[in-house]
Amino acid sequence: MKIKAGIIGATGYAGAELARLLLQRDDVELVWYGSRSYVGQDFASIYRNMAHAAMEPCQDDDMGKLAELADVIFTATPQGFCAAQVTEELLQKTKIIDLSADFRIKDVEIYEQWYKIKHPTPQFLPEAVYGLPEVNREQVKKARLVANPGCYPTCSFLTIYPLVKEGLIDPDTIIIDAKSGTSGAGRGNKTDSLYCEVNESIKAYGVASHRHTPEIEEQLSYAAGKPVTISFTPHLVPMNRGILVTAYASLTESVTAEQVKAVYDSYYQDEYFVRVLEPGMPPQTRWVEGSNFADVGFQLDSRTNRIVMMGAIDNMVKGAAGQAMQNMNLMFGLPEQTGLRQIPVFP
């Protein structure tokens, strides 16, 4: 039987990417294109790349009604929406994969501090599973409610996690410099995202205040077994897709490149979607575009006793929709790569 899936927020970039991936599967029926802005308008008229594939009109954001139809609901919505809608009755009828930050951060006070909104349903925070399959695979399999990780946290964490977990770096010295394509800012009409504002330029934003900071810190704290505080600065670059993370940290012991590579391999050699590059080979966003792969690499800097850790993902796929579908596969007992074997697009 086909999995019946619905998307709330289907006309945003992440929702549309999710629709594109799901529509290519024979084992999934997409029963709901939710969009507050385009109710009644054919989905394919908004995203012409899906003509002949998505023939249905957009519907509203009635999750209660959708729960009667769908085996799984994806919410690609602004912060606060999913948390305001989820109920025990809803979760008894369907599974939810939330692409917002509503259930990513376990400490409700930190969530409210960084997102400047009151969390309406904190009682579901303990149950929600942080949906990074490479770390929480077994928990995702049993989940009713999955918090799909953010794009920057996904790339940052996969890049740094093995060395934090093994104690090879001092987590209190971590600095993350990250760069994202403009699709990460969403499809909304914002002056800062206009072509003339973005083209031929690069800028830092959210300096010392970006909302993904506490999410990265919380996940690294679990890995380190103690609270971790980082410096995180994202940048906007004039490309459509992609995230490149360059992270720096002090080493806790003398290691060779071969030893570091062995650590990465021990964590990721059985992970289909994480590709560990040879020492000194920097990841590039061009080699992951359109795919669910994450490329990670590193370079030792013996002069400073530091290590440079690097990662690249497609922010729309592994950073959002692809990872959401990866989580769906786990939740329904399917092979994790189902529908996600796309080779990166080049050129």
C-alpha positions in Angstrom: 0.0 0.0 0.0 1.1 3.5 -0.7 2.1 5.9 2.0 -0.3 8.8 2.0 1.6 12.0 2.7 0.5 15.6 3.1 2.6 18.8 3.1 1.7 21.9 5.0 3.7 24.8 3.6 4.1 23.1 0.2 4.7 26.3 -1.7 7.8 27.4 0.2 11.1 26.3 -1.1 11.5 23.4 1.4 7.9 22.3 0.9 8.2 22.4 -2.9 11.5 20.4 -2.8 9.7 17.8 -0.7 6.9 17.6 -3.2 9.4 17.1 -6.0 11.1 14.2 -4.2 7.9 12.6 -3.1 6.3 12.8 -6.5 9.0 10.7 -8.0 8.1 7.8 -5.8 5.7 5.0 -6.8 5.1 4.0 -3.1 3.9 7.5 -2.0 0.6 9.3 -2.7 0.8 13.0 -2.1 -2.7 13.8 -0.9 -2.4 17.5 0.3 -0.6 20.6 -0.9 -1.1 23.0 1.9 -0.6 26.7 1.3 -2.2 29.6 3.0 -1.3 32.0 0.2 -2.4 29.9 -2.8 -5.6 28.1 -1.7 -7.5 26.8 -4.8 -4.6 27.5 -7.2 -3.1 24.5 -8.9 0.3 23.6 -7.4 1.9 23.1 -10.8 0.9 26.6 -11.8 3.2 27.9 -9.0 6.0 25.5 -9.7 6.0 24.8 -13.4 8.8 22.3 -13.1 6.1 19.9 -11.7 3.6 20.2 -14.6 2.0 16.9 -15.3 3.2 15.5 -12.0 1.3 17.7 -9.5 -2.2 18.1 -10.9 -4.0 19.1 -7.6 -5.0 22.5 -6.3 -3.5 23.9 -3.1 -5.5 23.5 0.1 -5.5 25.3 3.4 -3.5 24.4 6.5 -6.1 22.3 8.3 -3.9 19.7 10.0 -6.9 18.1 11.7 -8.6 17.4 8.4 -5.4 16.3 6.9 -4.7 13.8 9.7 -7.8 11.9 8.6 -6.3 11.4 5.2 -2.5 11.1 5.6 -0.2 8.6 7.2 2.4 11.3 7.6 2.3 15.1 7.6 5.2 17.3 6.8 5.1 20.8 8.1 7.4 23.2 6.2 6.1 26.2 8.1 7.3 29.2 10.1 8.3 28.7 13.7 5.3 28.3 16.0 2.8 26.8 13.6 3.4 23.1 14.1 3.7 23.5 17.8 0.3 25.3 17.9 -1.4 22.6 15.9 0.0 19.3 17.3 -2.2 17.4 19.8 -2.3 13.9 21.2 -5.4 13.2 19.1 -3.5 14.2 16.0 -0.5 12.0 16.8 -2.7 9.0 17.4 -3.9 9.4 13.8 -0.8 10.3 11.9 3.0 10.8 12.1 4.4 14.3 11.9 7.8 15.5 10.5 8.3 19.1 11.4 10.8 21.1 9.3 10.6 24.1 11.6 12.5 24.6 14.8 9.5 24.0 17.1 10.7 20.7 18.5 14.4 20.7 17.8 15.5 22.4 21.1 14.6 20.5 24.3 15.0 23.4 26.6 11.8 25.5 26.1 13.4 28.6 27.8 16.2 28.6 25.2 13.7 28.1 22.4 11.6 31.0 23.6 14.7 33.2 24.2 16.1 32.7 20.6 12.9 32.5 18.7 11.0 35.3 20.6 7.8 33.3 20.8 6.1 31.3 23.5 6.1 27.6 22.9 2.4 26.5 22.9 2.9 22.7 23.5 6.1 22.1 25.5 4.7 18.8 26.7 5.6 17.2 23.4 9.3 18.3 23.5 10.5 15.1 25.5 8.8 12.9 22.9 10.0 14.6 19.8 13.0 12.9 18.2 15.8 15.1 16.7 15.8 13.7 13.1 19.4 13.3 12.3 19.4 9.7 11.1 23.2 9.3 11.3 23.0 9.8 15.1 19.4 9.0 16.1 18.4 6.3 13.6 16.8 3.9 16.1 14.8 6.6 17.9 13.5 7.9 14.5 12.2 4.5 13.6 9.9 4.5 16.6 8.9 8.1 16.5 5.5 9.7 16.1 6.9 13.2 16.0 10.3 14.1 14.4 12.0 17.4 14.5 13.8 17.7 11.2 17.2 19.4 11.8 18.1 22.8 10.5 20.3 23.1 7.4 23.3 24.8 9.2 23.1 22.4 12.2 23.0 19.4 9.9 26.1 20.4 8.0 27.9 21.7 11.1 27.1 18.7 13.3 28.0 16.0 10.7 31.3 17.8 10.1 32.3 18.1 13.8 30.5 15.3 15.6 33.0 12.4 15.4 35.9 14.5 16.7 33.8 15.9 19.6 32.5 12.5 20.5 36.1 11.0 20.5 37.5 14.0 22.5 40.0 14.9 19.9 39.1 18.5 19.9 38.3 21.0 22.7 34.6 21.8 22.2 35.0 25.1 23.9 37.3 26.3 21.1 34.9 25.6 18.2 34.4 28.4 15.7 32.0 27.7 12.8 32.1 29.8 9.6 29.2 28.8 7.4 27.9 30.0 4.0 24.6 29.4 2.4 22.8 29.9 -0.9 19.9 32.3 -1.0 17.2 29.6 -1.0 18.0 29.2 2.7 16.3 32.6 3.2 13.0 31.2 2.0 10.7 32.3 -0.8 9.2 35.3 0.9 9.4 38.7 -0.6 12.3 40.3 1.3 14.5 43.2 0.2 17.6 41.4 1.4 16.9 38.5 -0.9 16.4 40.5 -4.1 18.8 39.9 -7.0 20.4 43.3 -6.9 20.9 43.0 -3.1 22.5 39.5 -3.3 24.3 39.3 -6.6 28.1 40.0 -6.7 28.2 40.2 -3.0 28.7 38.2 0.2 27.8 39.2 3.7 27.7 37.9 7.2 24.3 38.0 9.0 22.9 36.9 12.3 26.3 37.6 13.8 26.4 36.2 17.3 22.7 35.9 17.2 21.6 33.3 14.6 18.8 31.1 15.7 20.6 27.9 14.7 23.3 28.5 17.3 21.5 26.9 20.3 20.5 23.9 18.2 24.1 23.3 17.2 25.3 23.8 20.8 22.7 21.5 22.2 23.5 18.6 19.9 27.3 19.1 20.4 26.7 19.1 24.1 25.1 15.7 23.9 28.1 14.5 22.0 30.6 16.0 24.4 28.8 15.0 27.5 28.9 18.5 28.8 27.7 22.0 27.9 29.3 23.4 24.7 29.4 27.0 23.7 30.4 27.9 20.1 31.0 30.9 17.9 28.8 30.6 14.8 28.7 33.1 11.9 26.6 32.4 8.8 27.1 34.2 5.5 24.9 34.7 2.4 26.4 34.0 -0.9 25.0 34.6 -4.4 24.1 31.0 -5.4 20.8 29.2 -5.3 21.7 26.1 -3.3 24.3 24.8 -1.0 25.9 25.1 2.4 29.6 25.1 3.1 30.8 24.9 6.7 34.4 25.6 7.7 34.9 24.9 11.4 38.0 25.4 13.6 39.0 23.9 16.9 42.0 23.2 19.0 43.3 19.6 19.2 43.5 17.9 22.6 46.3 15.6 21.5 48.9 15.2 18.8 47.3 13.2 15.9 48.2 12.4 12.3 45.9 12.9 9.3 45.6 9.1 9.1 44.3 8.9 12.7 41.8 11.6 12.1 40.6 10.0 8.9 40.2 6.7 10.8 38.0 8.4 13.3 35.7 9.8 10.6 35.6 6.5 8.8 34.7 4.6 12.0 31.6 6.8 12.3 30.6 7.2 8.7 31.8 4.1 6.8 28.4 2.6 6.9 26.5 5.8 6.3 25.3 6.0 2.7 24.8 9.7 2.7 28.0 10.9 4.4 31.1 10.8 2.2 34.4 11.3 4.0 37.0 12.9 1.7 40.7 12.3 1.8 42.8 14.5 4.1 43.3 18.0 2.6 40.5 17.6 0.0 38.0 20.5 0.7 34.4 19.8 0.1 32.6 21.8 -2.6 28.9 22.6 -2.8 28.9 21.8 -6.5 29.5 18.1 -5.8 26.4 17.7 -3.6 23.9 19.9 -5.4 20.5 18.3 -5.9 21.4 15.3 -3.7 21.1 14.1 -0.1 24.8 13.6 0.3 27.0 15.4 2.9 30.7 15.6 2.1 33.0 16.1 5.0 36.8 16.7 5.1 39.5 18.1 7.2 43.0 19.6 7.3 45.4 19.5 10.2 47.2 22.8 11.1 50.2 21.7 13.1 51.5 25.2 13.3 48.5 26.3 15.5 47.7 22.9 16.9 44.2 23.2 15.4 42.2 21.3 12.9 40.0 22.7 10.1 36.9 20.7 9.6 34.9 21.2 6.4 31.4 20.1 5.2 29.1 20.6 2.3 25.4 19.8 1.7 22.6 20.9 -0.4 20.5 23.0 2.0 17.3 22.1 0.2 17.9 18.3 0.2 20.0 17.0 3.1 19.4 20.3 4.9 15.6 20.1 4.6 13.4 18.0 2.3 15.7 15.1 1.6 16.5 14.5 5.3 12.8 14.8 6.0 12.1 12.0 3.5 15.0 10.0 4.9 13.3 10.2 8.3 10.0 9.2 6.7 11.6 6.1 5.3 12.9 5.1 8.7 9.5 5.7 10.4 7.8 3.4 7.9 10.4 0.7 8.0 11.7 1.3 4.5 15.3 1.3 3.2 16.7 4.6 4.2 17.9 5.5 0.6 14.4 4.9 -0.9 13.8 7.8 -3.3 17.0 9.5 -2.4 19.7 7.9 -4.6 19.9 11.0 -6.9 23.5 11.6 -8.0 24.4 15.3 -7.5 23.7 17.5 -10.5 26.7 18.8 -12.5 27.2 21.3 -14.0 
